[in-house]
Amino acid sequence: NRLISSLKREFATNLQQLFHIKSFSENYFEEDEVRLKFNRDIAAHYPGSFLKDNTLLGRELKTKKILFAHNIRIQGPEETVNDNVRVISNKDDIEDVDLKADTLVLFKGRPFSNE
């Protein structure tokens, strides 16, 4: 989900204590349509700024999920997933798989998101 990925980036890189919703939407959503939808559906329900509390999002910020059809997911610590999981979606990339060192798992369908 793009929103979760953007929030992860914002909370990890912006060390300011205040979270400004308007600045967030301007920095992370370039398309006017997406920014307007965010402001209408989410930002309108919160104050313009509030104190960030990373402990509320702690585990979510450090977890990466890859969601597939039929409620199947690969989930783990973000750094571990980034270093050890690769989604192969074309024939050229499959040639790089080392079946002596790697495990190949096939899922029907494409991942819905990679956050």
DAHU-V627299 format. One record per residue. N is the residue number from 1. OMEGA is omega in degrees with one decimal (NA if undefined). D_CENTER is the distance of its C-alpha to the mean C-alpha in Angstrom with 1 decimal. Layout:
N;OMEGA;D_CENTER
N;OMEGA;D_CENTER
This chain:
1;-176.3;5.4
2;-179.4;6.0
3;179.9;7.2
4;178.7;4.9
5;179.4;3.1
6;177.4;6.9
7;177.2;8.1
8;-179.6;6.9
9;-178.6;8.7
10;-176.9;11.4
11;-179.7;12.3
12;-172.7;12.3
13;-178.5;14.4
14;-174.7;16.5
15;177.2;19.1
16;-178.4;21.0
17;-179.3;21.7
18;175.0;21.5
19;-179.5;18.4
20;-175.1;19.7
21;-178.3;18.2
22;178.4;20.1
23;178.6;19.2
24;-178.1;15.4
25;178.9;15.8
26;-177.2;18.1
27;-171.1;16.0
28;-178.8;12.7
29;-177.0;14.2
30;-176.9;17.0
31;-178.8;18.2
32;-177.9;20.7
33;-179.9;20.0
34;179.7;16.4
35;178.8;17.5
36;178.8;20.4
37;177.2;18.5
38;-178.6;16.2
39;-179.1;19.4
40;-171.7;21.4
41;-175.6;19.2
42;-172.9;17.4
43;-178.6;19.1
44;-176.2;22.5
45;-177.4;22.2
46;174.5;21.7
47;-177.3;23.9
48;176.3;23.4
49;177.4;22.3
50;179.9;22.0
51;176.9;21.8
52;174.4;18.5
53;-176.5;18.5
54;-179.7;15.9
55;178.4;17.6
56;-178.5;16.5
57;-172.2;12.8
58;-177.2;13.8
59;-178.9;12.8
60;180.0;9.5
61;-176.5;8.6
62;-176.2;10.1
63;175.1;8.8
64;179.9;6.8
65;171.2;7.5
66;-174.8;9.0
67;178.6;10.9
68;176.9;14.3
69;175.7;17.3
70;175.0;19.6
71;177.3;17.2
72;179.9;16.5
73;168.9;13.5
74;-174.5;13.0
75;177.1;11.6
76;176.3;12.5
77;-172.2;12.3
78;-177.8;9.6
79;179.9;12.6
80;178.6;14.6
81;179.7;12.3
82;-177.3;11.9
83;-168.4;15.7
84;-178.1;16.8
85;178.5;14.9
86;175.8;15.4
87;-179.5;15.0
88;-175.9;18.3
89;174.8;18.9
90;-174.5;22.2
91;-178.6;25.6
92;-177.7;25.8
93;-177.4;23.0
94;178.0;24.6
95;-179.4;27.6
96;-177.9;25.7
97;177.1;25.2
98;-174.9;27.7
99;174.6;28.7
100;-177.3;30.7
101;-175.1;27.7
102;173.9;24.7
103;-179.6;24.2
104;178.6;23.4
105;-179.6;21.9
106;174.7;22.0
107;172.5;20.2
108;178.1;21.6
109;-179.2;19.3
110;175.2;16.2
111;176.2;12.6
112;-179.4;11.3
113;-179.2;7.6
114;-173.4;5.9
115;NA;2.4
